[in-house]
């Protein structure tokens, strides 16, 4: 893996280049960048989610660069052509903690000669990484845009327990409750944490390209049944109202879950936001690496190895200018009930707006790049003048 070349220029949009940055917190980091040919520009850092790559930002990077920014999008730890991480399921999960992802981000920024960046923008699992960057190092990350995954703030430490003893948990866990539904279910993040998950997707019967095509379609605005709304609470009955790509049937893997919802040949041919030539870049990378690197991020969360570290920052807020963007057809906005509301009410003290974009599902910066770019540039202008 260490001898991989950068992307061929022929596959990249005009103005974007692919290269490597060495010695970033133990990584050889693959980055896409735009606007680097002009020195003295303020920088913007773009952080992708799962199962994506730096490639997911290809449609917004040229416009941000044209506005005067040096735009940097890495393949994050565990993904793509970035190396220096282990895909061993039984290996050490600590490198995949959120706080280490923040260190990766700062390490890349510093390696490129910046003390600060004008903004850090994150999508999907890149959104909590961006949020923690802004919360922990507002001196480095001067603004933050969160996409498709709202941030409700750090987990709290128990409070006033000397006088009021905490009550022990009663009743079944959420996982037992999901499994006990008349149609037994399971949460996708806990499925992603299981040993078979990588094999299920990497070596699925339909192949990685077809799997990703179905997965991206199923979570996009192209799937007409994506009509999300706020859920009443963190209960099995409420969570089960979400599509099966979030609350899966208990006895199915993700490849089998999305296969029945694969688009038709006509729908694939008509797709303008992710033509097969673009999807092929994702597929080639995941065919080579598998999915375990990205899945390890979920495992660090579900196995609780980072909870104590994150609780250290309980009560802290994001105090730099912040923005939220998601597709109106994206269930990710509501998948943790109450978080979308808590983000603006408590977690982000300088929230500049929450935007739900028509005609987009979960892959908002790919489905509606012009609208996303417009919102980001307006946000950067306001943050710079404010």
ChimeraX attribute file (.defattr): number of C-alpha atoms within 10 A of each C-alpha:
attribute: neighborCount
match mode: 1-to-1
recipient: residues
	/A:1	11
	/A:2	9
	/A:3	7
	/A:4	11
	/A:5	12
	/A:6	14
	/A:7	16
	/A:8	9
	/A:9	12
	/A:10	7
	/A:11	11
	/A:12	15
	/A:13	13
	/A:14	11
	/A:15	17
	/A:16	19
	/A:17	17
	/A:18	19
	/A:19	14
	/A:20	18
	/A:21	15
	/A:22	14
	/A:23	13
	/A:24	18
	/A:25	19
	/A:26	14
	/A:27	20
	/A:28	18
	/A:29	24
	/A:30	27
	/A:31	25
	/A:32	24
	/A:33	26
	/A:34	25
	/A:35	24
	/A:36	18
	/A:37	10
	/A:38	11
	/A:39	9
	/A:40	11
	/A:41	16
	/A:42	16
	/A:43	25
	/A:44	26
	/A:45	23
	/A:46	27
	/A:47	27
	/A:48	26
	/A:49	24
	/A:50	16
	/A:51	17
	/A:52	26
	/A:53	25
	/A:54	24
	/A:55	22
	/A:56	24
	/A:57	23
	/A:58	23
	/A:59	19
	/A:60	21
	/A:61	27
	/A:62	21
	/A:63	20
	/A:64	21
	/A:65	23
	/A:66	13
	/A:67	10
	/A:68	16
	/A:69	23
	/A:70	25
	/A:71	28
	/A:72	25
	/A:73	24
	/A:74	29
	/A:75	23
	/A:76	26
	/A:77	28
	/A:78	24
	/A:79	29
	/A:80	28
	/A:81	28
	/A:82	22
	/A:83	22
	/A:84	16
	/A:85	16
	/A:86	16
	/A:87	19
	/A:88	11
	/A:89	17
	/A:90	8
	/A:91	10
	/A:92	13
	/A:93	19
	/A:94	14
	/A:95	20
	/A:96	23
	/A:97	23
	/A:98	25
	/A:99	18
	/A:100	16
	/A:101	22
	/A:102	20
	/A:103	16
	/A:104	22
	/A:105	25
	/A:106	23
	/A:107	18
	/A:108	23
	/A:109	21
	/A:110	14
	/A:111	15
	/A:112	12
	/A:113	9
	/A:114	15
	/A:115	13
	/A:116	18
	/A:117	22
	/A:118	20
	/A:119	27
	/A:120	27
	/A:121	27
	/A:122	24
	/A:123	30
	/A:124	23
	/A:125	22
	/A:126	25
	/A:127	26
	/A:128	24
	/A:129	29
	/A:130	30
	/A:131	31
	/A:132	24
	/A:133	26
	/A:134	28
	/A:135	22
	/A:136	16
	/A:137	16
	/A:138	18
	/A:139	14
	/A:140	19
	/A:141	29
	/A:142	22
	/A:143	28
	/A:144	34
	/A:145	27
	/A:146	26
	/A:147	33
	/A:148	28
	/A:149	27
	/A:150	30
	/A:151	27
	/A:152	21
	/A:153	23
	/A:154	20
	/A:155	16
	/A:156	15
	/A:157	14
	/A:158	10
	/A:159	10
	/A:160	9
	/A:161	9
	/A:162	7
	/A:163	7
	/A:164	8
	/A:165	10
	/A:166	11
	/A:167	7
	/A:168	6
	/A:169	7
	/A:170	6
	/A:171	8
	/A:172	10
	/A:173	12
	/A:174	16
	/A:175	14
	/A:176	14
	/A:177	16
	/A:178	25
	/A:179	18
	/A:180	15
	/A:181	14
	/A:182	7
	/A:183	10
	/A:184	17
	/A:185	24
	/A:186	26
	/A:187	21
	/A:188	18
	/A:189	17
	/A:190	15
	/A:191	22
	/A:192	22
	/A:193	21
	/A:194	14
	/A:195	13
	/A:196	12
	/A:197	18
	/A:198	22
	/A:199	14
	/A:200	16
	/A:201	23
	/A:202	22
	/A:203	14
	/A:204	16
	/A:205	13
	/A:206	14
	/A:207	14
	/A:208	22
	/A:209	19
	/A:210	18
	/A:211	24
	/A:212	24
	/A:213	23
	/A:214	22
	/A:215	21
	/A:216	22
	/A:217	23
	/A:218	26
	/A:219	25
	/A:220	25
	/A:221	23
	/A:222	18
	/A:223	16
	/A:224	10
	/A:225	12
	/A:226	19
	/A:227	14
	/A:228	18
	/A:229	15
	/A:230	16
	/A:231	17
	/A:232	12
	/A:233	13
	/A:234	13
	/A:235	15
	/A:236	22
	/A:237	15
	/A:238	15
	/A:239	23
	/A:240	20
	/A:241	13
	/A:242	20
	/A:243	18
	/A:244	19
	/A:245	18
	/A:246	21
	/A:247	21
	/A:248	23
	/A:249	22
	/A:250	18
	/A:251	11
	/A:252	15
	/A:253	21
	/A:254	22
	/A:255	25
	/A:256	17
	/A:257	19
	/A:258	22
	/A:259	18
	/A:260	10
	/A:261	15
	/A:262	19
	/A:263	20
	/A:264	10
	/A:265	9
	/A:266	8
	/A:267	12
	/A:268	16
	/A:269	12
	/A:270	11
	/A:271	15
	/A:272	11
	/A:273	16
	/A:274	19
	/A:275	13
	/A:276	16
	/A:277	10
	/A:278	15
	/A:279	17
	/A:280	17
	/A:281	16
	/A:282	22
	/A:283	23
	/A:284	14
	/A:285	17
	/A:286	22
	/A:287	15
	/A:288	12
	/A:289	17
	/A:290	22
	/A:291	24
	/A:292	25
	/A:293	22
	/A:294	23
	/A:295	25
	/A:296	27
	/A:297	24
	/A:298	23
	/A:299	22
	/A:300	20
	/A:301	18
	/A:302	16
	/A:303	12
	/A:304	12
	/A:305	15
	/A:306	18
	/A:307	18
	/A:308	12
	/A:309	15
	/A:310	18
	/A:311	15
	/A:312	13
	/A:313	16
	/A:314	14
	/A:315	13
	/A:316	17
	/A:317	21
	/A:318	25
	/A:319	17
	/A:320	21
	/A:321	25
	/A:322	28
	/A:323	24
	/A:324	28
	/A:325	24
	/A:326	28
	/A:327	26
	/A:328	24
	/A:329	27
	/A:330	25
	/A:331	25
	/A:332	22
	/A:333	27
	/A:334	21
	/A:335	23
	/A:336	18
	/A:337	17
	/A:338	17
	/A:339	20
	/A:340	21
	/A:341	16
	/A:342	15
	/A:343	21
	/A:344	21
	/A:345	12
	/A:346	18
	/A:347	24
	/A:348	25
	/A:349	15
	/A:350	17
	/A:351	20
	/A:352	16
	/A:353	15
	/A:354	18
	/A:355	15
	/A:356	19
	/A:357	18
	/A:358	15
	/A:359	14
	/A:360	23
	/A:361	31
	/A:362	27
	/A:363	27
	/A:364	29
	/A:365	25
	/A:366	21
	/A:367	24
	/A:368	19
	/A:369	20
	/A:370	14
	/A:371	16
	/A:372	21
	/A:373	18
	/A:374	13
	/A:375	17
	/A:376	21
	/A:377	14
	/A:378	11
	/A:379	21
	/A:380	22
	/A:381	10
	/A:382	12
	/A:383	19
	/A:384	12
	/A:385	7
	/A:386	7
